[in-house]
Every structure is written in structure tokens, then in C-alpha cells.
Amino acid sequence: MTNTGPFRRRTVDVSVPHGEVVGSYATYAEAQRTVDHLAKADFPVAKLAIVGNDLKTVERVTRKLSWNRAALEGALSGAWFGLFLGLLFTFVQPTINWGLFGAAILIGAAFGMFFRLAGYAVSRRSRDFQSTSQVLAESYDVIVDPTLLLKARDVLARPVED
């Protein structure tokens, strides 16, 4: 049974697209500009794909972790949650109870600090730093359906019209 209604899920093709290379670029932004150029010329962009080549995982270390930093981060995130709960409590009462509001923030900060310190204690032996990671490609190819290669090259040969 297939769902043909307006809320059906689109299936995503998980294979590497095949076709002809319209252009190769050093950055994703350059490849994206090429696709934008084709889109502005009413090119059927559903027949295009941007393919990253020679993928690498890059992890950049951002900072060292410490007990003080873990405590501060936990307290701040917990205080935000307490602030949210305090706001919810004020909506159900006819008058604002500032004591309840402040208590919600302090209790949230205490629980946040406790849970963050517990998490830091568990992970400290294996990882004593924070980092961000991303997948980068050496180059990006814009791939087009072979039947549209000449049309794509023709469009790219013309200047962009805004």
C-alpha cells in the first residue's frame, strides 16, 4: 500500500549519484553558487547533485575541561531550566510568587551542577577536553544527468542574470 496523500514521506536515495561532471570546485560554496546559477536560469535542478570527494573527519580541540568549568556550565544550564519551570509556575497562579520563581532557578542550578559534575567524573578518565568535529571534502563536483550536460554547460557559459 502506498501513501499518495500530501503528507507522504519522500524516500531519500542513498546511492552515489552518477552522471557527468559540470564542474569541480575547491569549496562547497563555489559548487553551491554553480547550482544557484543553474537554478536562476530555470535549469531542472532536481537532476543535479553536489558530490564531495576525498572526505576527511576533522576534530578541532576547543578547550580543556576542569571541575570548575563543569560546575559552572552545569549550574548555568540548570538555572535556565529552572527559569523555564519558574515561568510555567507563574502562568498557573494568579499572582507572581517571586520566592517560588527564585527557588526554581536555584534548584535547577543545583541539579544541573550535580548532573554535569557526575557526567564529568565518569568521562574524565577517557576524555579531558572538548572538541568539535566535522566532515570536510578535498573537492566538490557538480554532477548532472548526462542528457542535460550540454544545456548545463551552455547556461554556465552565460553570465548570471539577477
HUCOR-V466945 format. One record per residue. RES is the residue in one small letter. D_FIRST is the distance of its C-alpha to the first C-alpha in whole Angstrom. Layout:
# HUCOR-V466945
res | d_first
RES | D_FIRST
RES | D_FIRST
This chain:
# HUCOR-V466945
res | d_first
m | 0
t | 4
n | 7
t | 9
g | 12
p | 15
f | 15
r | 12
r | 13
r | 15
t | 15
v | 18
d | 20
v | 22
s | 24
v | 28
p | 28
h | 30
g | 32
e | 36
v | 38
v | 39
g | 41
s | 42
y | 43
a | 45
t | 43
y | 39
a | 41
e | 42
a | 39
q | 37
r | 40
t | 39
v | 36
d | 37
h | 40
l | 37
a | 35
k | 38
a | 38
d | 35
f | 34
p | 30
v | 30
a | 26
k | 28
l | 30
a | 30
i | 33
v | 33
g | 36
n | 38
d | 40
l | 39
k | 41
t | 41
v | 44
e | 45
r | 47
v | 49
t | 50
r | 52
k | 54
l | 53
s | 56
w | 56
n | 57
r | 54
a | 52
a | 54
l | 54
e | 50
g | 49
a | 51
l | 50
s | 46
g | 47
a | 49
w | 47
f | 44
g | 47
l | 48
f | 44
l | 45
g | 48
l | 47
l | 44
f | 47
t | 49
f | 46
v | 47
q | 50
p | 53
t | 55
i | 55
n | 56
w | 57
g | 58
l | 54
f | 53
g | 55
a | 54
a | 51
i | 51
l | 54
i | 52
g | 49
a | 51
a | 52
f | 49
g | 48
m | 51
f | 51
f | 47
r | 48
l | 51
a | 49
g | 47
y | 49
a | 51
v | 48
s | 48
r | 51
r | 52
s | 49
r | 49
d | 52
f | 50
q | 48
s | 46
t | 43
s | 41
q | 39
v | 38
l | 40
a | 40
e | 43
s | 42
y | 39
d | 38
v | 36
i | 34
v | 32
d | 31
p | 33
t | 33
l | 34
l | 37
l | 40
k | 38
a | 38
r | 41
d | 43
v | 41
l | 43
a | 46
r | 47
p | 48
v | 45
e | 45
d | 45
